[in-house]
C-alpha cells in the first residue's frame, strides 16, 4: 500500500511540475530605426506600445492542458518595422515628441495577439488593431503563418501593415472625392 502511494505520488509530482510548467518564448529583433526630426513631419503614424503574453492554441482551438507554450513580446516594434516599409512619406513612431502641430496623426492601437499551431506543423499569428484617423476608428485584423513564432508574427505584421495602408489610401480618396464634389 505504501509503495503504491509513493509511486502515485512520484507520478503526480512529475506530471504536475513537468506538464504544468509552460515553456516561454520571447519574440524580438525587429529593426525600428529612428526619426531624426519629427518637427517637420506632415504625416505621422503613432503605434501604441503593446506587450503581449499569450498561450499557443492547438490546431482545434484549445490550449493543451500539458506542455503549454507561452509566447510574449512587443508587437508594436513589429508593426513599426513593417509600416515604415509600406507607408512612404509617413513618420512611424511609438511616442510623440515635439511633433508638428499641423501634422496629420494616425493612431494604431494593437488590441490582441494570438498564436495557433496549424495542421501543417507551422504557427499562425493573428493581430487585431484599431486605427484612428480624423476621429474615425476602424478595426483591422490580419493573420500570418511561419515556421516559428517570430516568422508568423512578422507575416501577420506585414499583412496588417498592408491593410492599414489600404485603409489610409481609401480615406484619402474619400477626402479628395468629397473636396472635388464640393466645387
Backbone as CSV, one residue per row, in Angstrom:
resi,resn,N_x,N_y,N_z,CA_x,CA_y,CA_z,C_x,C_y,C_z
1,UNK,0.822,-1.192,0.000,0.000,0.000,0.000,0.868,1.259,0.000
2,UNK,1.910,1.265,0.848,2.791,2.418,0.911,3.563,2.598,-0.390
3,UNK,3.957,1.473,-0.993,4.708,1.541,-2.239,3.837,2.118,-3.366
4,UNK,2.587,1.728,-3.443,1.667,2.250,-4.457,1.417,3.738,-4.236
5,UNK,1.307,4.139,-2.985,1.100,5.552,-2.673,2.328,6.365,-3.059
6,UNK,3.534,5.848,-2.803,4.762,6.548,-3.162,4.899,6.677,-4.672
7,UNK,4.608,5.594,-5.374,4.703,5.628,-6.839,3.696,6.604,-7.428
8,UNK,2.471,6.573,-6.940,1.461,7.505,-7.456,1.823,8.937,-7.097
9,UNK,2.428,9.145,-5.913,2.862,10.495,-5.535,3.975,10.974,-6.462
10,UNK,4.929,10.113,-6.777,6.028,10.488,-7.671,5.492,10.795,-9.068
11,UNK,4.585,9.995,-9.564,3.990,10.247,-10.888,3.226,11.565,-10.875
12,UNK,2.429,11.778,-9.850,1.684,13.035,-9.733,2.640,14.223,-9.653
13,UNK,3.715,14.083,-8.875,4.700,15.141,-8.713,5.361,15.485,-10.046
14,UNK,5.777,14.469,-10.790,6.421,14.687,-12.084,5.466,15.322,-13.084
15,UNK,4.255,14.823,-13.155,3.284,15.384,-14.096,2.909,16.811,-13.730
16,UNK,2.764,17.076,-12.457,2.342,18.422,-12.067,3.414,19.460,-12.352
17,UNK,4.682,19.112,-12.158,5.722,20.094,-12.409,6.187,20.119,-13.854
18,UNK,6.265,18.981,-14.497,6.692,18.971,-15.890,5.572,19.431,-16.812
19,UNK,4.393,18.882,-16.623,3.283,19.169,-17.525,2.649,20.518,-17.309
20,UNK,2.706,21.036,-16.122,2.026,22.295,-15.830,2.932,23.514,-15.961
21,UNK,4.212,23.299,-16.078,5.130,24.416,-16.238,5.222,24.750,-17.723
22,UNK,4.723,25.915,-18.103,4.737,26.244,-19.531,6.132,26.637,-20.022
23,UNK,6.369,26.392,-21.291,7.579,26.861,-21.962,7.300,28.275,-22.437
24,UNK,8.206,29.193,-22.145,8.010,30.600,-22.503,9.004,30.984,-23.588
25,UNK,8.500,31.543,-24.686,9.318,32.023,-25.788,9.078,33.520,-25.951
26,UNK,10.160,34.260,-26.136,10.066,35.705,-26.342,10.447,36.009,-27.786
27,UNK,9.590,36.765,-28.467,9.878,37.156,-29.849,10.341,38.613,-29.853
28,UNK,11.517,38.842,-30.433,12.116,40.175,-30.523,12.929,40.271,-31.800
29,UNK,13.558,41.420,-32.005,14.545,41.539,-33.076,14.114,42.339,-34.290
30,UNK,13.067,43.143,-34.199,12.672,43.952,-35.348,13.400,45.284,-35.301
31,UNK,13.881,45.715,-36.438,14.605,46.980,-36.534,13.596,48.098,-36.785
32,UNK,13.500,49.039,-35.835,12.511,50.111,-35.965,13.104,51.400,-36.495
33,UNK,14.413,51.591,-36.386,15.043,52.809,-36.880,14.735,54.002,-35.991
34,UNK,15.208,55.166,-36.411,14.996,56.399,-35.656,14.458,57.489,-36.568
35,UNK,13.626,58.341,-36.004,13.168,59.539,-36.705,14.034,60.678,-36.179
36,UNK,14.744,61.356,-37.072,15.691,62.384,-36.642,14.967,63.629,-36.147
37,UNK,14.077,64.186,-36.936,13.429,65.432,-36.558,11.942,65.347,-36.872
38,UNK,11.166,65.040,-35.861,9.722,64.855,-36.029,8.988,66.177,-36.216
39,UNK,9.662,67.314,-35.955,9.022,68.640,-36.076,8.573,68.945,-37.499
40,UNK,9.254,68.354,-38.475,8.964,68.676,-39.869,8.079,67.647,-40.566
41,UNK,7.675,66.615,-39.856,6.843,65.570,-40.461,5.413,66.066,-40.627
42,UNK,4.869,65.879,-41.818,3.484,66.279,-42.093,2.516,65.143,-41.822
43,UNK,2.975,63.915,-41.955,2.156,62.727,-41.714,2.861,61.844,-40.690
44,UNK,2.152,61.535,-39.598,2.739,60.747,-38.520,1.816,59.585,-38.195
45,UNK,2.389,58.397,-38.051,1.654,57.231,-37.582,2.203,56.883,-36.205
46,UNK,1.344,56.935,-35.203,1.727,56.596,-33.839,1.241,55.186,-33.539
47,UNK,2.177,54.284,-33.288,1.839,52.910,-32.926,1.989,52.811,-31.408
48,UNK,0.889,52.579,-30.717,0.922,52.498,-29.265,1.629,51.217,-28.829
49,UNK,2.305,51.315,-27.682,3.055,50.187,-27.139,2.088,49.087,-26.702
50,UNK,2.380,47.844,-27.064,1.523,46.713,-26.667,2.384,45.486,-26.432
51,UNK,2.609,45.199,-25.168,3.336,43.983,-24.802,2.313,42.886,-24.591
52,UNK,2.555,41.740,-25.219,1.598,40.638,-25.141,2.236,39.419,-24.512
53,UNK,1.382,38.572,-23.986,1.771,37.269,-23.455,0.560,36.368,-23.666
54,UNK,0.715,35.361,-24.506,-0.430,34.533,-24.875,-0.029,33.065,-24.980
55,UNK,-0.988,32.204,-24.728,-0.785,30.768,-24.919,-0.903,30.429,-26.390
56,UNK,-0.128,29.451,-26.836,-0.261,28.940,-28.198,-1.371,27.900,-28.174
57,UNK,-2.383,28.130,-29.003,-3.511,27.206,-29.050,-3.227,26.046,-29.991
58,UNK,-3.908,24.943,-29.725,-3.820,23.735,-30.545,-4.535,23.991,-31.875
59,UNK,-4.333,23.103,-32.855,-4.987,23.251,-34.160,-6.495,23.372,-34.045
60,UNK,-7.083,22.690,-33.071,-8.537,22.703,-32.929,-9.034,23.868,-32.075
61,UNK,-8.120,24.698,-31.587,-8.529,25.912,-30.906,-8.431,25.908,-29.391
62,UNK,-8.029,24.816,-28.786,-7.945,24.787,-27.331,-6.484,24.870,-26.888
63,UNK,-6.292,25.263,-25.626,-4.953,25.281,-25.039,-4.732,23.933,-24.375
64,UNK,-3.670,23.239,-24.740,-3.389,21.901,-24.209,-3.184,21.970,-22.698
65,UNK,-3.730,20.990,-21.964,-3.566,21.024,-20.509,-2.129,20.744,-20.065
66,UNK,-1.350,20.021,-20.872,0.040,19.747,-20.559,0.923,20.328,-21.652
67,UNK,2.171,20.589,-21.312,3.146,21.161,-22.257,2.637,22.462,-22.873
68,UNK,2.171,23.359,-22.039,1.693,24.655,-22.521,2.871,25.499,-22.998
69,UNK,2.605,26.304,-24.010,3.624,27.190,-24.554,3.088,28.613,-24.484
70,UNK,3.907,29.503,-23.930,3.558,30.919,-23.851,4.511,31.685,-24.763
71,UNK,3.949,32.580,-25.570,4.753,33.452,-26.411,4.523,34.867,-25.923
72,UNK,5.623,35.611,-25.754,5.469,37.001,-25.316,6.417,37.885,-26.106
73,UNK,6.088,39.162,-26.123,6.902,40.124,-26.852,6.198,41.452,-26.941
74,UNK,6.684,42.314,-27.830,6.112,43.639,-28.043,5.747,43.759,-29.517
75,UNK,4.460,43.706,-29.792,4.009,43.708,-31.189,4.165,45.084,-31.836
76,UNK,4.257,46.148,-31.056,4.384,47.476,-31.644,5.699,47.619,-32.412
77,UNK,6.765,46.992,-31.955,8.045,47.047,-32.678,7.912,46.387,-34.049
78,UNK,7.217,45.269,-34.098,6.986,44.565,-35.364,6.148,45.431,-36.308
79,UNK,5.092,46.042,-35.785,4.222,46.887,-36.615,4.962,48.114,-37.133
80,UNK,5.776,48.740,-36.291,6.545,49.915,-36.725,7.474,49.529,-37.863
81,UNK,8.161,48.426,-37.705,9.094,47.967,-38.730,8.389,47.744,-40.067
82,UNK,7.232,47.129,-40.043,6.519,46.832,-41.288,5.804,48.048,-41.863
83,UNK,5.267,48.922,-41.001,4.578,50.122,-41.502,5.540,51.083,-42.188
84,UNK,6.777,51.139,-41.719,7.759,52.015,-42.372,7.999,51.581,-43.811
85,UNK,7.851,50.301,-44.085,8.075,49.807,-45.438,6.922,50.080,-46.391
86,UNK,5.691,50.192,-45.880,4.541,50.343,-46.779,3.944,51.756,-46.783
87,UNK,4.400,52.621,-45.891,3.859,53.982,-45.839,4.953,55.020,-46.089
88,UNK,5.369,55.181,-47.353,6.382,56.205,-47.633,5.793,57.594,-47.382
89,UNK,6.593,58.470,-46.830,6.133,59.821,-46.537,5.524,59.960,-45.154
90,UNK,5.452,58.874,-44.409,4.911,58.899,-43.049,6.035,58.627,-42.053
91,UNK,6.038,59.380,-40.978,6.948,59.103,-39.867,6.219,58.124,-38.951
92,UNK,6.755,56.928,-38.790,6.118,55.901,-37.967,6.890,55.814,-36.655
93,UNK,6.212,56.148,-35.546,6.865,56.222,-34.237,6.014,55.524,-33.187
94,UNK,6.604,55.339,-31.998,5.822,54.775,-30.897,5.621,55.777,-29.767
95,UNK,6.155,56.990,-29.915,5.876,58.060,-28.966,6.011,59.400,-29.686
96,UNK,5.169,60.347,-29.287,5.187,61.667,-29.920,6.024,62.618,-29.084
97,UNK,7.101,63.118,-29.685,7.944,64.126,-29.049,8.124,65.259,-30.038
98,UNK,7.777,66.455,-29.635,7.964,67.646,-30.468,7.420,67.439,-31.873
99,UNK,6.151,67.107,-31.957,5.535,66.858,-33.252,5.037,68.176,-33.847
100,UNK,5.009,68.236,-35.145,4.491,69.380,-35.875,3.012,69.554,-35.529
101,UNK,2.579,70.738,-35.093,1.165,70.919,-34.720,0.200,70.758,-35.901
102,UNK,0.691,70.919,-37.125,-0.157,70.770,-38.309,-0.119,69.361,-38.887
103,UNK,0.585,68.465,-38.247,0.750,67.113,-38.774,-0.546,66.311,-38.659
104,UNK,-0.763,65.491,-39.663,-1.879,64.544,-39.627,-1.391,63.328,-38.836
105,UNK,-2.054,63.040,-37.707,-1.625,61.946,-36.841,-2.627,60.801,-36.936
106,UNK,-2.113,59.637,-37.282,-2.899,58.410,-37.346,-2.422,57.525,-36.201
107,UNK,-3.364,57.056,-35.382,-3.004,56.233,-34.232,-3.356,54.785,-34.503
108,UNK,-2.398,53.895,-34.265,-2.597,52.455,-34.402,-2.474,51.861,-33.003
109,UNK,-3.569,51.272,-32.538,-3.592,50.702,-31.182,-3.794,49.192,-31.282
110,UNK,-2.735,48.406,-31.013,-2.906,46.947,-31.015,-3.861,46.521,-29.905
111,UNK,-4.759,45.599,-30.221,-5.760,45.132,-29.258,-5.467,43.706,-28.814
112,UNK,-5.093,42.845,-29.768,-4.947,41.433,-29.439,-3.905,40.778,-30.339
113,UNK,-3.176,39.833,-29.758,-2.240,38.982,-30.492,-2.544,37.554,-30.076
114,UNK,-2.623,36.661,-31.071,-2.977,35.281,-30.783,-2.110,34.354,-31.635
115,UNK,-1.722,33.226,-31.071,-0.948,32.217,-31.793,-1.694,30.898,-31.788
116,UNK,-1.564,30.176,-32.903,-2.206,28.882,-33.036,-1.293,27.982,-33.861
117,UNK,-1.192,26.734,-33.470,-0.429,25.762,-34.252,-1.326,25.284,-35.390
118,UNK,-0.775,25.172,-36.599,-1.579,24.754,-37.738,-1.416,23.254,-37.968
119,UNK,-2.249,22.700,-38.827,-2.185,21.276,-39.138,-0.902,20.920,-39.890
120,UNK,-0.306,21.891,-40.572,0.939,21.638,-41.304,2.166,21.833,-40.418
121,UNK,1.973,21.828,-39.102,3.028,21.971,-38.111,3.746,23.309,-38.202
122,UNK,3.056,24.320,-38.703,3.563,25.689,-38.682,2.796,26.440,-37.597
123,UNK,3.072,27.707,-37.478,2.382,28.528,-36.498,1.684,29.672,-37.208
124,UNK,0.492,29.992,-36.736,-0.282,31.095,-37.295,-0.461,32.151,-36.214
125,UNK,-0.121,33.385,-36.550,-0.306,34.505,-35.633,-1.415,35.386,-36.167
126,UNK,-2.215,35.924,-35.269,-3.287,36.851,-35.629,-3.103,38.131,-34.829
127,UNK,-3.175,39.254,-35.512,-3.053,40.554,-34.863,-4.330,41.340,-35.140
128,UNK,-4.840,41.992,-34.107,-6.014,42.838,-34.236,-5.648,44.224,-33.722
129,UNK,-5.878,45.265,-34.541,-5.538,46.636,-34.170,-6.709,47.565,-34.453
130,UNK,-6.713,48.701,-33.756,-7.653,49.786,-34.041,-6.865,50.914,-34.691
131,UNK,-7.377,51.433,-35.788,-6.733,52.539,-36.496,-7.638,53.753,-36.366
132,UNK,-7.078,54.826,-35.790,-7.853,56.051,-35.564,-7.308,57.154,-36.458
133,UNK,-8.156,57.608,-37.388,-7.796,58.703,-38.277,-8.917,59.716,-38.290
134,UNK,-8.583,60.952,-37.974,-9.541,62.060,-38.016,-10.841,61.725,-37.294
135,UNK,-10.749,61.120,-36.141,-11.925,60.813,-35.338,-12.623,59.510,-35.690
136,UNK,-12.271,58.898,-36.805,-12.864,57.619,-37.192,-12.008,56.484,-36.660
137,UNK,-12.658,55.459,-36.114,-11.936,54.294,-35.613,-12.347,53.077,-36.429
138,UNK,-11.356,52.427,-37.019,-11.569,51.211,-37.807,-10.788,50.077,-37.156
139,UNK,-11.342,48.874,-37.173,-10.649,47.705,-36.649,-10.093,46.899,-37.812
140,UNK,-8.815,46.555,-37.718,-8.128,45.793,-38.757,-7.561,44.536,-38.111
141,UNK,-7.744,43.408,-38.783,-7.227,42.131,-38.280,-6.543,41.404,-39.426
142,UNK,-5.423,40.752,-39.114,-4.700,40.007,-40.151,-3.998,38.805,-39.534
143,UNK,-3.785,37.802,-40.391,-3.101,36.581,-39.974,-1.805,36.428,-40.746
144,UNK,-0.917,35.623,-40.187,0.339,35.301,-40.852,0.813,33.941,-40.398
145,UNK,1.459,33.202,-41.296,1.982,31.872,-40.976,3.487,31.868,-41.103
146,UNK,4.123,30.993,-40.323,5.563,30.856,-40.401,6.032,29.588,-39.724
147,UNK,7.306,29.287,-39.915,7.878,28.078,-39.331,8.113,28.220,-37.834
148,UNK,8.246,29.466,-37.377,8.438,29.705,-35.948,7.582,30.903,-35.527
149,UNK,7.639,31.237,-34.257,6.767,32.288,-33.733,7.106,33.647,-34.334
150,UNK,8.390,33.969,-34.469,8.779,35.272,-34.999,8.362,35.420,-36.461
151,UNK,8.576,34.378,-37.267,8.191,34.443,-38.682,6.687,34.632,-38.838
152,UNK,5.908,33.910,-38.050,4.454,34.034,-38.164,3.989,35.414,-37.714
153,UNK,4.603,35.957,-36.663,4.227,37.294,-36.202,4.662,38.354,-37.209
154,UNK,5.832,38.179,-37.806,6.299,39.120,-38.829,5.364,39.109,-40.036
155,UNK,4.931,37.933,-40.476,3.988,37.849,-41.598,2.656,38.489,-41.245
156,UNK,2.198,38.298,-40.012,0.948,38.931,-39.575,1.105,40.452,-39.544
157,UNK,2.267,40.936,-39.113,2.525,42.384,-39.115,2.552,42.938,-40.537
158,UNK,3.172,42.203,-41.461,3.192,42.618,-42.873,1.765,42.743,-43.408
159,UNK,0.944,41.732,-43.156,-0.433,41.747,-43.652,-1.250,42.855,-42.992
160,UNK,-1.010,43.104,-41.706,-1.706,44.191,-41.011,-1.286,45.534,-41.594
161,UNK,0.017,45.705,-41.852,0.520,46.957,-42.419,-0.088,47.216,-43.802
162,UNK,-0.219,46.177,-44.613,-0.826,46.347,-45.933,-2.292,46.749,-45.818
163,UNK,-3.013,46.174,-44.855,-4.417,46.550,-44.662,-4.541,47.981,-44.157
164,UNK,-3.624,48.391,-43.284,-3.641,49.782,-42.796,-3.331,50.732,-43.946
165,UNK,-2.393,50.365,-44.811,-2.066,51.178,-45.976,-3.296,51.354,-46.872
166,UNK,-4.010,50.267,-47.137,-5.224,50.351,-47.965,-6.272,51.239,-47.313
167,UNK,-6.408,51.126,-45.999,-7.373,51.938,-45.266,-7.036,53.421,-45.374
168,UNK,-5.765,53.763,-45.228,-5.346,55.162,-45.327,-5.560,55.688,-46.735
169,UNK,-5.237,54.890,-47.744,-5.434,55.307,-49.144,-6.912,55.521,-49.430
170,UNK,-7.766,54.608,-48.956,-9.206,54.750,-49.164,-9.735,56.019,-48.512
171,UNK,-9.276,56.317,-47.302,-9.749,57.512,-46.611,-9.274,58.775,-47.310
172,UNK,-8.053,58.766,-47.847,-7.566,59.934,-48.599,-8.371,60.120,-49.890
173,UNK,-8.724,59.006,-50.539,-9.534,59.104,-51.751,-10.926,59.645,-51.435
174,UNK,-11.495,59.234,-50.294,-12.795,59.762,-49.888,-12.724,61.263,-49.648
175,UNK,-11.670,61.722,-49.001,-11.493,63.156,-48.743,-11.326,63.903,-50.053
176,UNK,-10.521,63.377,-50.975,-10.318,64.016,-52.269,-11.614,64.055,-53.069
177,UNK,-12.384,62.971,-53.035,-13.648,62.926,-53.746,-14.632,63.942,-53.166
178,UNK,-14.671,64.024,-51.841,-15.568,64.993,-51.190,-15.158,66.413,-51.514
179,UNK,-13.869,66.671,-51.606,-13.381,68.008,-51.959,-13.721,68.355,-53.396
180,UNK,-13.675,67.378,-54.303,-13.994,67.622,-55.706,-15.486,67.859,-55.905
181,UNK,-16.325,67.164,-55.178,-17.775,67.325,-55.350,-18.281,68.608,-54.734
182,UNK,-17.534,69.209,-53.823,-17.966,70.474,-53.219,-17.740,71.650,-54.137
183,UNK,-16.881,71.533,-55.151,-16.633,72.641,-56.062,-17.600,72.669,-57.162
